[in-house]
Amino acid sequence: MQPHIASERLITTLRNKGITDERVFEAFRKVPRHLFVNSPMAYEDTALPIGQGQTISQPYIVALMTELLNLNEKDLKILEIGTGSGFQTAILAQFSRRVYTIERHRELGEQSRLRLRGMGYENVIFKVGDGTCGWPQWSPFDRIIVTAGAPVTPDTLAEQLAVGGTMVIPAGDRTVQDLTVYKKTETGLESRTACKVVFVPLIGQHGWND
């Protein structure tokens, strides 16, 4: 099946699962998933292994988290924790002035950097390191997205979220997490749970031990 046909079929699946933001669908059309994972199942709605014990997230979860971020402004500064294959990064780059992305696995981080640079993405800044510490030198961020499951939401990340900003993070135990949406106000954080999810663990100083 041709990639564009497979992509449209995937978008139909996402619609049927409740995704409604047309800008998310357009971003999916612009980011060919088969370039990020070498698998005949690239356009199936499932997570797939990418090495180093990591996965490329299920497309529905990528779409849902992107929608929950409420990317309704053009000049957003976004922090992504967990670059992985770079697919979610590329989706975010469609909406953002600048995406700052952190990956703890050097090999994955370098592969993603080369992949996205080769695809022409110039608005992504890469770092290899402990994502649980965030990236304080570039804070505050308008949006923060965490693509690994944390035991609790790290205070370090909450502190780096701008007032009025949104953070989406899975938090819970190592087997299942609550996908939590935070909105930062002048008085603190407001939160709501979107759904149950299963992510690889968020490893680091303010996450799980390796």
NUGUNU-276610 format. One line per 5 residues: number of its first residue (from 1); for each residue z, y, x of N, C-alpha, C, O. Coordinates in steps of 0.001 Angstrom, whole numbers, plus 500000, padded with zeros to 6 digits. Atoms other than C-alpha are relative to their C-alpha. Layout:
BEGIN
NUM) Z:Y:X:Z:Y:X:Z:Y:X:Z:Y:X ~ ... .
END
This chain:
BEGIN
1) 500000:498802:500842:500000:500000:500000:500000:501254:500881:500731:501329:501869 ~ 500069:498755:499249:499109:503471:501265:501335:500740:499911:501987:500727:498868 ~ 498697:499322:500011:502154:505541:502276:500173:501008:498868:501251:501084:498278 ~ 499827:498987:501042:501449:508345:499782:500191:499353:498629:500893:499894:497775 ~ 499810:500716:501265:501204:505824:496940:501414:499425:499944:502092:499502:498920 .
6) 498640:500554:499936:504412:504111:498082:501038:501101:499821:502074:500885:499192 ~ 499082:498871:500127:506092:507520:498328:500123:500437:498543:501228:500704:498070 ~ 499963:499605:501406:505141:508429:494756:500741:498961:499155:501466:499308:498223 ~ 499276:501054:500709:506416:505071:493535:501498:500148:500222:502289:499972:499295 ~ 498590:499786:499694:509720:505762:495318:500543:501196:499220:501651:501135:498687 .
11) 499563:498815:500740:509938:509219:493727:500209:499672:498528:501149:500168:497907 ~ 499816:500443:501385:509459:507615:490311:501316:499246:499847:502029:499425:498859 ~ 498726:500715:500014:512369:505304:491123:501166:500978:500032:502144:500800:499304 ~ 498917:499009:499898:514525:508303:492093:500163:500767:498691:501287:501035:498266 ~ 499928:499345:501315:513655:510076:488833:500739:499114:499001:501608:499573:498259 .
16) 499406:500932:500960:514620:506985:486874:501496:499801:500243:502232:499409:499337 ~ 498580:500129:499673:517978:506930:488673:500776:501291:499789:501985:501331:500016 ~ 499285:498791:500379:518787:510488:487650:499813:501214:500892:500395:502262:500611 ~ 500285:498824:499172:517527:512781:490437:499066:500906:499209:498088:500438:498626 ~ 500784:499070:500823:516110:515919:488802:499402:501172:500773:498514:501854:500261 .
21) 500433:498814:499251:515545:518522:491539:498588:499787:500547:498379:498954:501428 ~ 501391:500151:499579:511787:518907:491986:499812:500350:501473:498899:499835:502120 ~ 500107:499644:498580:512346:520483:495414:500361:498815:500888:499825:498673:501987 ~ 499658:501217:499263:513951:517238:496568:498800:499066:500031:498493:498490:501074 ~ 501190:500862:500037:510882:515284:495437:498913:500543:500926:498241:499776:501615 .
26) 501022:499416:499137:508605:517722:497242:500345:499784:501475:499460:499538:502295 ~ 499574:500268:498628:510662:517330:500419:499708:498552:500373:499267:498284:501491 ~ 500304:501412:499737:510303:513536:500146:498505:499807:500234:498109:498995:501070 ~ 501448:500117:499791:506534:513960:499862:499594:500482:501386:498639:499970:501972 ~ 500357:499408:498699:506492:516015:503070:500554:499221:501191:500156:499464:502330 .
31) 499349:500730:498904:508616:513567:505099:499706:498511:499843:500416:497824:499109 ~ 500390:501411:500147:506905:510153:505464:501080:499067:500570:501320:499052:501777 ~ 498858:500814:499577:509766:507639:505587:499599:498913:500998:500425:498488:501807 ~ 500416:501079:499097:507702:505019:507444:499968:500460:501455:499911:499626:502359 ~ 499962:499499:498629:507742:507283:510511:501403:499932:500593:501586:500153:501790 .
36) 498609:499994:499565:511535:506913:510694:500610:498606:500097:501670:498431:500700 ~ 499499:501372:499945:511989:503165:510262:498805:499052:500020:497919:499138:499171 ~ 501116:500927:499838:509664:500392:511417:500243:498768:499140:500757:497754:499613 ~ 499746:501084:500934:509781:498183:508346:498988:500054:498862:498629:501141:498410 ~ 500879:500008:501182:507426:497078:505556:500738:500441:498740:500118:500674:497703 .
41) 499187:499574:501145:510305:498060:503241:500358:501483:500082:501291:501933:499418 ~ 499660:498593:499770:510267:501710:504363:500108:500806:498710:500917:501730:498628 ~ 499990:499223:501239:509583:502957:500824:500733:499287:498871:500628:499686:497711 ~ 499124:500622:500987:511928:500580:499039:501305:500794:499929:501707:501425:500907 ~ 498759:499243:500170:515121:502097:497658:501184:499195:500526:502023:498702:499772 .
46) 498950:500780:499356:517385:500401:500148:500270:500557:501386:499380:501130:502013 ~ 499667:499657:498617:519227:501132:503400:499405:498951:500931:499274:497784:500563 ~ 500622:500910:499035:517650:499600:506505:500605:500236:501386:500993:501362:501699 ~ 499424:499832:498664:518918:498962:510061:499076:500794:500923:497853:500674:500857 ~ 500766:499222:499021:517852:501356:512834:500514:499784:501424:500115:500494:502347 .
51) 499438:500262:498675:519817:499892:515759:501352:500645:500187:501744:501517:499411 ~ 498674:499465:499672:523216:500644:517311:500995:499799:498850:501980:500529:498744 ~ 499119:500244:501123:524829:499208:514179:499908:501045:498900:500780:501112:498034 ~ 500167:498914:500956:523524:502153:512148:498856:499693:499034:498079:498762:499248 ~ 501047:500206:500993:521245:502440:509123:499331:501323:499631:499899:502400:499812 .
56) 500619:498888:500712:518740:504764:507521:500445:499846:498556:500273:498784:497958 ~ 499366:500098:501311:520392:505570:504205:498992:499659:498900:497798:499938:499016 ~ 500789:500257:501192:519104:504369:500856:499387:501313:499514:500100:502312:499422 ~ 500629:498754:500445:516569:506961:499611:500718:500679:498843:500817:501905:498813 ~ 499282:499387:501128:518508:507472:496371:501204:500793:500495:501470:501888:499999 .
61) 498816:499302:499483:521629:508416:498361:499587:501254:500764:500253:502285:500662 ~ 500518:498805:499314:519605:510792:500579:499659:501080:498978:500031:502242:499141 ~ 500397:499043:501034:518156:512433:497466:501220:500567:499277:501291:501767:499013 ~ 498809:499562:500714:521526:512564:495710:500809:500985:500825:501216:502032:500323 ~ 499205:499111:499149:523366:514107:498655:499298:501341:500197:499945:502388:500233 .
66) 500762:498759:499859:520587:516653:499119:500125:500835:498737:500317:502049:498813 ~ 499863:499290:501264:520743:517562:495431:501407:500575:499842:501572:501705:499383 ~ 498614:499546:500134:524551:517809:495521:500321:501194:500905:501230:501970:500611 ~ 499778:498861:499107:524355:520288:498411:499611:501324:499358:500025:502391:499812 ~ 500402:498787:500717:522761:522747:495986:499301:500978:500945:499778:502087:501188 .
71) 500736:499210:499003:520203:524080:498444:499087:501002:499307:497862:500879:499335 ~ 500733:499069:500840:519182:527007:496289:499728:501331:500671:499273:502272:500021 ~ 500267:498778:499248:518915:529652:498998:499097:499659:501179:499081:498520:501645 ~ 501000:500260:498968:516264:530037:501689:500551:500121:501412:499968:499582:502353 ~ 499548:499641:498648:518376:531215:504607:501271:499256:500387:502134:499812:501066 .
76) 498774:500760:499784:520994:528460:504785:500106:499475:501430:499110:499151:502075 ~ 499685:500641:498722:522649:527224:507958:500768:498726:499679:501846:498772:499087 ~ 499468:501301:500407:523382:523509:507627:500483:499225:501220:499823:499213:502259 ~ 499488:500926:498999:525540:521158:509714:499899:498586:499445:500396:498301:498355 ~ 500098:501406:500374:524694:517456:509541:500778:499169:501012:500564:499291:502218 .
81) 499258:500907:499144:527113:514876:510918:499404:498607:499837:499522:497996:498775 ~ 500641:501303:500036:525237:511681:511769:498496:500116:499871:497949:499922:498786 ~ 501454:499823:500026:521597:512290:512715:499289:498705:499623:498350:498709:498828 ~ 500639:501282:500276:520711:508598:512645:498527:500011:500342:498151:500395:501449 ~ 501448:500042:499771:516951:508151:512283:499378:501387:499987:498285:501585:500517 .
86) 500545:498648:500134:516477:511852:511534:499331:500251:498659:498835:501352:498420 ~ 500673:499817:501292:515108:511280:508008:500719:501041:499145:500090:501973:498644 ~ 499256:498998:500767:517884:513168:506217:499885:501367:500655:499796:502379:499960 ~ 500147:498745:499262:517623:515832:508932:498709:500696:499616:498695:501898:499352 ~ 501305:499437:500339:513931:516321:508179:499965:500501:498562:499347:501526:498272 .
91) 499915:499536:501388:514644:516564:504451:500732:501336:499947:500274:502268:499286 ~ 499226:498757:499992:517284:519244:505096:499209:501150:500597:499334:502293:500157 ~ 500767:498957:499312:514914:521134:507383:498983:500670:499081:498523:501775:499369 ~ 500920:499393:500959:512623:521752:504404:500645:501180:499271:499951:502059:498760 ~ 499270:499011:500793:515330:523930:502840:500674:501071:500848:501136:502075:500305 .
96) 499036:499262:499196:517037:525559:505781:499368:500862:501085:498323:500532:501646 ~ 500354:499194:498834:516717:528335:508305:500261:499227:501281:499464:499271:502218 ~ 499634:500732:498795:518480:526114:510824:500902:498828:499624:501873:498988:498885 ~ 499162:501187:500166:519885:522581:510799:500605:499649:501354:499883:499484:502338 ~ 499288:500447:498810:522510:521671:513390:500437:498560:499728:501164:498304:498769 .
101) 499728:501405:500281:522781:517891:513673:500629:499319:501203:500207:499526:502341 ~ 499234:500657:498939:525199:515730:515669:499926:498487:499824:500136:497969:498727 ~ 500051:501460:499991:524775:512059:516583:500833:499495:501172:500685:499990:502290 ~ 499146:500489:498916:527327:510096:518604:499294:498987:500889:499697:498803:502037 ~ 500759:500964:499205:524814:507454:519790:498868:500739:500721:497938:501236:500086 .
106) 500962:499214:499240:522810:509046:522593:498565:499526:499782:497653:500341:499638 ~ 501357:500520:500155:519820:506729:522194:499404:500411:498656:498254:500847:498598 ~ 500502:499600:501315:519487:507407:518463:499744:501503:499943:498736:501950:499396 ~ 500155:498554:500011:519993:511123:518962:498746:500440:500726:498032:501327:500259 ~ 501185:499632:499226:517281:511315:521609:498729:499556:499285:497743:500293:499258 .
111) 501168:500464:500763:514858:509211:519554:499683:500946:498849:498522:501278:498607 ~ 500207:499098:501134:515361:511484:516572:499507:501363:500456:498642:501963:499818 ~ 500456:498710:499476:514958:514621:518653:498518:499956:500333:497763:500852:499956 ~ 501409:500123:499626:511650:513407:520069:499111:499814:498765:498012:500363:498691 ~ 500778:500247:501221:510474:512196:516651:499775:501303:499233:498650:501619:498845 .
116) 500123:498789:500801:511201:515458:514871:499240:501100:500733:498479:501851:500123 ~ 500783:499028:499238:509866:517620:517663:498514:499645:499925:497665:500526:499788 ~ 501388:500444:500085:506686:515526:517592:499385:500277:498640:498168:500418:498524 ~ 500476:499705:501350:506426:516176:513852:499954:501494:499719:499566:501916:498629 ~ 500120:498557:500133:506660:519914:514426:501231:500722:499488:501153:501905:499153 .
121) 498778:499343:500475:510248:520614:513368:500617:500808:501134:501080:500256:502132 ~ 499444:499104:498990:511418:523634:515338:501316:500624:499559:501947:501340:500336 ~ 498774:499375:500520:514386:524626:513147:501173:499029:499994:502108:499188:499209 ~ 498908:500970:499887:516606:521680:514126:500577:500054:501410:499839:499989:502393 ~ 499285:499982:498726:519222:521872:516903:500803:498708:500100:501577:498380:499201 .
126) 499414:501327:499845:520424:518524:518254:501172:500014:500972:501215:500801:501917 ~ 498871:500182:499094:523673:517460:519868:500437:498547:499963:500455:497923:498902 ~ 499374:501319:499917:525089:514149:521077:501487:500221:500228:501875:500874:501197 ~ 498567:499788:499847:528847:514043:520571:500776:499506:498794:500247:498783:497951 ~ 499087:500407:501061:531776:513536:518236:499821:500923:498798:500283:502064:498801 .
131) 500269:499169:501172:530658:514784:514844:501234:500387:499223:501209:501375:498489 ~ 498790:499663:500747:534202:514747:513460:500602:501332:500455:501416:501927:499748 ~ 499527:498707:499495:534873:517830:515595:499112:501148:499528:499437:502317:499738 ~ 500922:498968:500435:531938:519674:514048:499319:500684:501177:499172:500105:502254 ~ 500688:499225:498959:530158:522372:516039:500492:501437:499901:499763:502315:499439 .
136) 499344:498715:500268:532559:525339:516111:499251:501217:500524:499357:502300:499949 ~ 500664:498820:499437:530388:527574:518286:498943:500582:499063:498579:501750:499196 ~ 501014:499521:500934:527818:527829:515464:500560:500200:498588:499820:500560:497672 ~ 499411:499853:501332:530251:527947:512546:500204:501495:499675:500222:502322:500586 ~ 499918:500902:501150:530690:528888:509785:498622:499566:499507:497616:500233:499750 .
141) 501228:500561:500556:528065:526760:508038:499996:500170:498481:501030:500064:497821 ~ 500144:499856:501445:526730:527339:504543:500094:498651:499286:500571:498564:498155 ~ 499952:501347:500552:526412:523607:503952:500366:499027:501122:499953:499203:502269 ~ 499678:501079:499066:527879:520528:505663:499755:498689:499274:500189:498509:498137 ~ 500248:501326:500549:526690:516977:505049:500428:498967:501032:500087:499076:502210 .
146) 499506:501058:499112:528354:513894:506524:499408:498680:499521:499589:498290:498368 ~ 500717:501214:500391:526337:510679:506550:500660:498745:500564:499981:497796:500955 ~ 499192:501162:499639:529135:508269:507511:501319:500120:499253:501743:501222:498902 ~ 498805:500013:500821:532300:507236:505700:501260:500337:500782:501594:499659:501753 ~ 498773:499560:499334:535481:509056:506727:501231:499423:499302:501188:499178:498096 .
151) 498759:500404:500661:539059:507852:506106:500548:501111:499113:501043:500855:498016 ~ 499666:498792:500764:539847:511408:504941:499034:501083:500459:498397:500950:501504 ~ 500874:498893:499592:537899:514650:505039:500628:500741:501173:501741:501253:501047 ~ 499411:499334:498829:538427:516126:508528:500235:501492:499757:499346:502200:499284 ~ 499700:498567:500113:540163:519516:508500:499064:500820:500865:498717:501950:500523 .
156) 500891:499274:499084:537926:520482:511412:498708:500406:499297:498193:501501:499523 ~ 501243:499689:500710:534871:520322:509151:500248:500998:498875:499457:501917:498664 ~ 499669:499063:501080:536550:522068:506227:500158:501418:500540:499757:502382:499887 ~ 499789:498698:499393:537501:524916:508564:498684:500662:500395:498595:501889:500446 ~ 501291:499460:499563:533872:525307:509677:499039:500273:498846:497905:500698:499066 .
161) 500811:499721:501179:532557:525615:506107:500230:501444:499569:501370:501893:499455 ~ 499903:498603:500424:531801:529172:505014:500565:500102:498590:500389:499192:497780 ~ 499563:499725:501363:533472:530639:501951:498760:500084:499111:497796:500779:499431 ~ 501173:500095:500869:531100:529913:499080:499115:498823:500339:498155:498535:499625 ~ 500819:501116:499536:529716:526932:500982:500361:498686:499329:501380:498573:498647 .
166) 499841:501331:500587:529375:523296:499933:499969:498948:501098:499163:499028:502025 ~ 499999:501151:499100:530230:520108:501821:499937:498723:499174:500636:498586:498170 ~ 500097:501312:500633:529229:516587:500791:500379:498954:501035:499785:498901:502112 ~ 499491:500967:499036:531113:513731:502468:500516:498760:499276:501213:498881:498268 ~ 499379:501219:500527:531916:510076:501719:501335:499769:500687:501418:499798:501915 .
171) 498676:500222:499427:535623:509395:502191:500713:498896:499227:500627:498815:498001 ~ 499287:501112:500612:537753:506334:501553:500321:498949:501052:500667:499292:502182 ~ 499750:501031:498997:538214:502980:503251:498692:499586:500667:497644:500182:500418 ~ 501182:500356:499218:535793:501185:505550:498961:499235:499189:497833:499061:499649 ~ 500935:500799:500787:534172:499165:502769:499359:500784:498860:498210:500518:498506 .
176) 500559:499191:501087:533680:501706:499968:500647:501382:500026:501829:501521:500339 ~ 499503:498625:499949:534031:505485:499711:499642:500743:498717:498753:500339:497967 ~ 500349:499044:501054:534042:508279:497146:499092:501064:500611:499451:501698:501604 ~ 500868:498918:499550:531097:510617:497614:500551:501289:499397:500452:501524:498193 ~ 499240:498834:500442:532990:513902:497435:499243:501282:500296:498667:501449:501371 .
181) 500651:498697:499864:531593:517392:496892:501086:501064:500029:501886:501177:499100 ~ 499028:498922:499852:533669:520316:498153:499302:501352:499873:498201:501553:500386 ~ 500428:498603:500050:533201:523974:497288:501129:500838:500577:502271:500744:500127 ~ 498961:499190:499359:535048:526448:499508:500082:501366:499336:499087:502082:499219 ~ 499760:498701:500617:536585:529460:497793:500924:500823:500898:501349:500361:501958 .
186) 499084:499140:499233:538723:532341:499031:501386:499392:500085:502145:499713:501000 ~ 498646:500560:500047:541806:530306:498138:500085:498558:500486:501182:498003:500564 ~ 499948:501368:499507:540813:526879:499445:498789:499186:499573:497715:499735:499323 ~ 501088:500905:500331:538697:523839:498606:500151:499454:498584:501227:499007:498186 ~ 500082:500685:501287:537680:522652:495159:499169:498737:500214:498192:498765:500962 .
191) 500713:501252:499743:536508:519033:494988:499714:499253:498708:500405:499407:497701 ~ 500308:500932:501085:534868:516539:492679:499345:498771:500611:498737:498853:501679 ~ 500591:501242:499518:533742:512941:493106:498721:499720:499228:498703:499745:497997 ~ 501299:500259:500627:530098:512135:492448:499845:498534:499613:499418:498227:498499 ~ 500178:501429:500257:530112:508326:492727:500614:499210:501152:501061:499790:502142 .
196) 499593:500884:498916:531152:505345:494832:498787:499718:500896:497667:499561:500410 ~ 501074:500268:499042:529107:504734:497997:500521:499094:501111:501727:498888:501251 ~ 499646:500824:498837:529055:502470:501053:499231:500529:501203:498003:500456:501243 ~ 500592:499473:498772:528420:504058:504465:500600:499296:501212:501679:498709:501136 ~ 499406:500422:498736:528898:503003:508057:501171:500939:500292:501170:502074:499817 .
201) 498809:499165:499776:532264:504332:509347:499722:501221:500874:498907:501173:501795 ~ 500055:498780:499199:532621:507858:510713:500984:499834:501155:502199:499882:500964 ~ 499189:500247:498809:533876:507252:514248:500251:501299:500739:499333:502098:500924 ~ 499731:498818:499197:535638:509953:516217:501460:500409:499952:502292:499734:499346 ~ 498627:499501:499873:538760:511951:516928:500654:500207:498639:501847:499954:498472 .
206) 499467:499715:501326:539156:512908:513262:499442:499028:498958:499393:499336:497767 ~ 500517:501024:500884:537662:509736:511806:500637:498660:500323:501821:498586:500650 ~ 499519:501324:499657:537991:506020:512377:499955:499770:501506:499162:500391:502213 ~ 500070:500437:498612:538730:504460:515754:498821:499059:500169:498495:498295:499261 ~ 501158:500850:499740:535751:502722:517350:500461:498551:500117:499643:497658:500336 .
END
